[in-house]
């Protein structure tokens, strides 16, 4: 039998090996992130076809751009600059408020990754120049939040062209088809339905109505087909983009969100079979929510069924995606606990508690947390901190990168559409749930509220005058003392994009 000393010595050796492995993991992660960095922003060039219409811009090339815009200066810049000016002029959110700089740059990021393209792309670098349904759905909803209803409708119409067949692909070529044999990702059908619900008032009266309505019916049937007799969906890869033999919250939550939105959208469509399909979506959604509370909720809302480690997908169960309902307390508690373990030394967050220990923060997850925190008055300060962190960690070109290294350096493609879109929704949610008179509040009503209109879509921002508030949302949070003024972000090197 081995002695206690030998066991302790062996344990020390294992500890040393573990520390060495952790150190290697950290260094390898930093190296990989730096190798996958592609510049400070993306700008339009005025060239055609669309594949030649943009270019990555390095820090040293920022002087080539029209100041404050994502366009290379020159005789072909006028149309693009006018389009950006029009977008910013129509934004209903406060561009001069506490998060106005972040909101402005996120809007420009979304513009440069969507304007004049067949569909919004995740990023401009080759490996990101595809349309993930998850990303495109968020872009559509964010464009609506920015006041660009036609842009939101174009994205929904593009999804109706891409998403065909008996499943939703992980990603699509902008012109149609798929780039590889990557396994389909079932969360995509949920995100499509969510975005259709959030933008329904825009596309319902447009020329895209029939195509988007067909997309909603198709994805609703696909989502219903994913849910088993147990009440839970089949396992599928999700936003982590890895194999998932176990069901993840990142798959189940978007399908739940999608079915909830599909029920209301189909009821409004009112076509042949729509009401029956809406009823089925509602019944299955309620059964799915109950099963998720029993399986995921009782375990503390872990990332995978039967596991303990959590990730950012907890945010999908909260506004701005859906009204949390009876599980809100446990969801917010789980989110708070998970965020502490996901925190990085640079102030950002990793995608999950057990993500590799490389010190890299991922901006989409930071924005997701900000949006969930923004939906509750009790966590507004955390939302403001997260949004402030995103603002400070933009690139020299003003864009939101995919990742931020331990030393604060940007990494990955910049801009990243998903980060920009979720950041816009987080700012919108914070504005909608901040009492009038406090910094960052949304615009004050100019007239008394009208009578409630059609049934609200779950998880929408608290209602503006003329619509009914979302059940379970923070439409009327209790008054709170005004928060202290945020300190100015650290001085950044001079940039043609102006102040943060």
Buried (B, 14 or more C-beta within 10 A) or exposed (E): EEEEEEEEEEEEEEEEEEEEEEEEBBEEBBEBBBEBBBBBBBBBBBEEEEEEBBBBBBBEBBEBBBEBBBBBBEEBBEEBBEBBEEBBEEBEBBBEBBBBBBBBBBBBBBBBBBBBBBBBBBBBBEEBBBBBBBBBBBBBBBBBBBBBBEBBBBBBBBBBBBBBEEBBBBBBBBEEEBBEEEBBBBBBBBBBBBBBBBBBBBBBEBEBBEBBBEBBBBBBBBBBBBBEEEBBBEBBBBBBEEEBEEBBBBBBBBBBBBBBBBBBBBBBBEEEEBEEBBEBBBEBBBBBBBBBBEBBBEBBBBBBBEEEBBBBBBBBBBBBBBBBEEBBEBBBEBBBBBBEBBBBEBBBBBBBBBBBBBBBBBBBBBBBBBBBBBBBBEBBBBBBBBBBBBBBBBBBBBBBBBBBBBEEBBBBBBBBBBBBBBBBBBBBBBBBBBBEEBBBBBEEEEEEEEEEEEBBBBBBBBBBEEBBBBEBBBBEBEEEEEBEEBEEBEEBEEBBBEEB
